Amino acid sequence: MMAVLLMSTAAVAQYNGNKEMRSHGQLLILEYELPVNGTPYVNEIYKKGTITIQNADRTLEEDRLMRFNAFTGDMEYENPGGKTQTLLKRENIEVVLDGLTYQVHPYRVNGEIRRSYFIPMNSSDRVVLYKKPVKHYRKPAMPEHGYEEARMPEYFEASEYYLSIDGSPMVPVKLSKKGLLSSLDDREPALKAYINDNRLNLRDPKDVLNLINYYNGLAAIN
């Protein structure tokens, strides 16, 4: 990515990376090819994954070199000719890649039904927590003063979480005490006590999963 910075000749900042200088009147124009931090992929390296397609008459399985693009939401694979292609987002498609299972599910965005790849965080039960792998891109920012550093462009983690209750369509959930208790309000007193007794940090997906497994255990007893 090319970024352009206009500076006076009196103050020239120091940067890493390649640069090209050219003058324009009293200004010195520095052009930098800024490296991008991070990656749009869950794992940038292609790894062998298994695609399973459930049809009415038969089940198809095929191994391919694959990676998941969390910026575009696409499952990418290499065809036999080495060309990159993307899988369709259909609910009969499942991918096992790098120890994770990717399933296609419908979800609602601003009243519109869309389909995307989700990772189930626990086995099928009354309540299932799903992770929607997402990465956002932050554009570079040039400093206002010559002695400040430029902000590098980067891809950063922005994954979203959803709950499916009793097999109903998935709804987004914030990883917070308030967000989770509002979704699981039929067991709120017991869940509050469990959170406090175990000092759960509900911003941590592992602790959230711990709470959901506890909820499912309560639901199974009653």
C-alpha positions in Angstrom: 0.0 0.0 0.0 1.3 3.4 -0.9 0.9 6.3 1.4 1.8 9.9 0.6 3.1 12.3 3.3 3.7 16.1 2.7 6.3 17.6 5.0 8.4 20.7 5.2 12.1 20.3 4.6 12.8 21.5 8.2 11.4 18.4 9.8 11.6 15.0 8.3 10.4 12.0 10.3 12.1 8.7 10.4 10.3 5.6 9.0 11.0 2.0 8.4 10.4 0.6 5.0 11.1 1.8 1.5 10.7 5.4 0.6 10.9 7.7 -2.4 11.6 11.4 -2.1 10.8 14.1 -4.6 10.6 17.9 -4.2 7.7 20.2 -4.9 8.4 23.8 -4.3 9.2 24.3 -0.6 7.7 20.9 0.3 9.4 17.5 0.4 7.1 14.7 -0.7 7.9 11.3 0.9 6.1 8.3 -0.5 6.2 5.2 1.6 5.2 1.7 0.8 3.7 0.8 4.2 3.7 -2.8 5.3 0.4 -4.2 6.4 0.3 -5.6 9.9 -1.6 -8.8 10.5 -3.4 -11.0 8.0 -7.0 -11.3 6.7 -6.8 -15.1 7.3 -7.4 -17.2 10.4 -4.2 -18.9 9.3 -2.4 -17.6 6.2 -0.9 -21.0 5.4 -2.9 -23.4 3.3 -3.6 -26.6 5.2 -5.3 -29.8 4.2 -9.0 -29.6 5.1 -12.0 -31.9 4.5 -15.1 -30.6 2.7 -18.3 -32.5 3.4 -21.4 -31.9 1.3 -24.7 -33.5 2.4 -27.0 -34.1 -0.5 -30.4 -35.9 -0.3 -29.1 -39.0 -2.1 -25.5 -39.1 -0.9 -22.7 -37.5 1.1 -19.6 -36.2 -0.7 -16.2 -35.8 1.0 -13.1 -34.3 -0.5 -9.7 -33.1 0.9 -8.3 -29.8 -0.3 -5.6 -27.3 0.7 -7.6 -24.6 2.3 -7.6 -21.4 4.4 -10.4 -19.1 5.8 -10.4 -15.5 4.9 -12.0 -13.8 7.9 -12.0 -10.4 6.1 -14.2 -11.5 3.2 -15.9 -14.4 5.0 -14.8 -16.8 2.3 -13.5 -20.4 2.6 -10.7 -20.5 0.0 -9.2 -23.7 -1.5 -6.7 -24.6 -4.2 -8.0 -26.5 -7.2 -5.8 -29.2 -8.8 -4.3 -26.5 -11.1 -3.2 -24.5 -8.1 -5.7 -21.7 -8.6 -7.6 -20.3 -5.6 -11.3 -20.7 -5.5 -14.0 -20.1 -2.9 -16.7 -22.5 -1.6 -20.3 -21.6 -1.8 -22.1 -20.6 1.4 -24.7 -23.4 1.6 -26.1 -25.0 4.7 -25.3 -28.5 3.4 -21.6 -27.7 3.4 -19.2 -28.3 6.3 -15.5 -27.9 6.5 -13.0 -29.3 9.0 -9.8 -27.3 8.9 -6.9 -27.1 11.3 -8.9 -28.7 14.1 -11.9 -26.4 13.7 -15.3 -27.1 12.2 -16.9 -24.5 9.9 -20.6 -24.7 9.3 -22.8 -22.5 7.1 -25.8 -21.0 9.0 -28.3 -18.3 8.3 -28.3 -15.2 10.5 -30.2 -11.9 10.4 -28.5 -8.5 9.7 -30.7 -5.4 9.7 -33.8 -7.5 8.8 -32.0 -9.3 6.0 -31.2 -13.0 6.1 -27.6 -13.8 5.2 -25.4 -16.9 5.3 -21.9 -17.2 6.6 -19.4 -19.6 8.1 -19.6 -20.2 11.8 -17.5 -22.3 14.2 -19.6 -24.2 16.9 -17.8 -23.8 20.2 -19.7 -26.7 22.0 -21.4 -29.8 20.9 -25.1 -29.8 19.9 -27.1 -29.0 23.0 -30.0 -26.8 24.1 -27.7 -23.8 23.7 -24.8 -23.7 21.3 -22.3 -20.9 21.2 -21.0 -20.0 17.7 -18.0 -17.9 16.7 -18.2 -16.0 13.4 -14.5 -15.4 12.5 -14.2 -11.7 11.4 -11.3 -9.4 10.8 -11.5 -5.7 9.9 -9.0 -3.6 8.1 -7.7 -0.3 9.5 -6.4 2.2 7.0 -3.0 3.9 7.5 -2.9 7.4 9.1 -0.3 10.0 8.4 1.0 12.0 11.3 0.1 15.7 11.6 3.6 16.6 12.8 6.9 15.6 11.3 8.2 13.9 14.5 5.3 11.5 15.0 5.0 8.0 13.7 2.6 7.0 11.0 -0.1 4.5 11.9 0.5 1.3 9.9 -2.3 -0.3 8.0 -3.5 -3.5 9.7 -6.0 -6.4 9.8 -7.3 -6.8 13.3 -9.5 -9.4 15.2 -13.2 -8.5 15.3 -14.9 -11.9 15.6 -18.5 -12.0 16.6 -20.5 -14.5 18.7 -23.9 -15.9 18.4 -26.3 -18.2 20.3 -28.7 -20.8 19.0 -31.3 -21.8 21.6 -33.3 -25.0 21.1 -32.3 -25.0 17.4 -33.7 -21.6 16.7 -32.0 -19.1 14.3 -28.8 -17.7 15.7 -28.9 -14.3 17.5 -25.8 -12.2 18.2 -24.7 -12.0 21.8 -22.2 -9.7 23.5 -19.6 -11.3 25.6 -20.6 -9.6 28.8 -22.5 -10.5 31.9 -25.5 -8.4 30.9 -25.5 -9.7 27.3 -25.4 -13.4 28.4 -27.9 -13.2 31.2 -30.4 -11.4 29.0 -30.2 -14.3 26.6 -30.4 -17.0 29.3 -32.8 -15.2 31.7 -34.8 -18.3 32.6 -31.8 -19.4 34.8 -30.6 -16.0 35.8 -30.3 -16.4 39.6 -28.3 -19.7 39.3 -26.1 -18.3 36.5 -25.3 -15.2 38.6 -24.2 -17.3 41.5 -22.1 -19.5 39.2 -20.4 -16.5 37.7 -19.6 -15.0 41.1 -18.5 -18.3 42.7 -16.1 -19.2 39.8 -15.0 -15.6 39.1 -15.8 -15.9 35.4 -14.6 -13.3 33.0 -17.3 -13.2 30.4 -15.2 -11.2 27.9 -13.2 -14.5 27.6 -14.8 -17.0 25.2 -13.5 -19.9 27.4 -15.3 -18.6 30.5 -18.5 -17.9 28.4 -18.4 -21.5 27.2 -18.0 -22.7 30.8 -21.1 -20.7 31.7 -23.1 -22.1 28.7 -22.1 -25.7 29.5 -23.3 -25.1 33.1 -26.6 -23.7 31.8 -27.0 -26.8 29.5 -26.4 -29.0 32.6 -29.2 -27.2 34.5 -31.6 -27.5 31.6 -30.9 -31.2 31.3 -31.7 -31.8 35.0 -35.1 -29.9 34.9 
